[in-house]
Amino acid sequence: MIIEGNQKELDAMKEFHKGNRKEGLRLQEEFAAEFREEYKDKDHCPCKKACRYHGNCKECVAIHRAHQEHVPNCMRPLLNKKIKLLSELTEHTIANEIEPPKEVLRKEFQQD
């Protein structure tokens, strides 16, 4: 199951935007039910960082909401995609002013 850009959820959002809340909710629940079934016994978290909250979205999001310093890693690709569109307005010159932080990855993603 693909989570990011899932077609069923994209279709649900189209229905919401058209004002068809009932169909949007139906499609959204289908997506959620498929997600629950697919990931009931396997890892759904795309985060590569070493973190004791890996896969525990509720606590992870609560922590990030509390400190408000940055967003959870799983949200970065989505936000970066949106920010990239804004960055085009300055021909991405902001990239010259930014240095990403050093991150500690989980063992399976560490480079020797």
Sequence and secondary structure as in RCSB ss.txt:
>XXXX:A:sequence
MIIEGNQKELDAMKEFHKGNRKEGLRLQEEFAAEFREEYKDKDHCPCKKACRYHGNCKECVAIHRAHQEHVPNCM
RPLLNKKIKLLSELTEHTIANEIEPPKEVLRKEFQQD
>XXXX:A:secstr
   TT HHHHHHHHHHHTT HHHHHHHHHHHHHHHHHHTSSS      B  TTTT HHHHHHHHHHH SS  GGG
HHHHHHHHHHHHGGGTTGGGGG       B GGG   
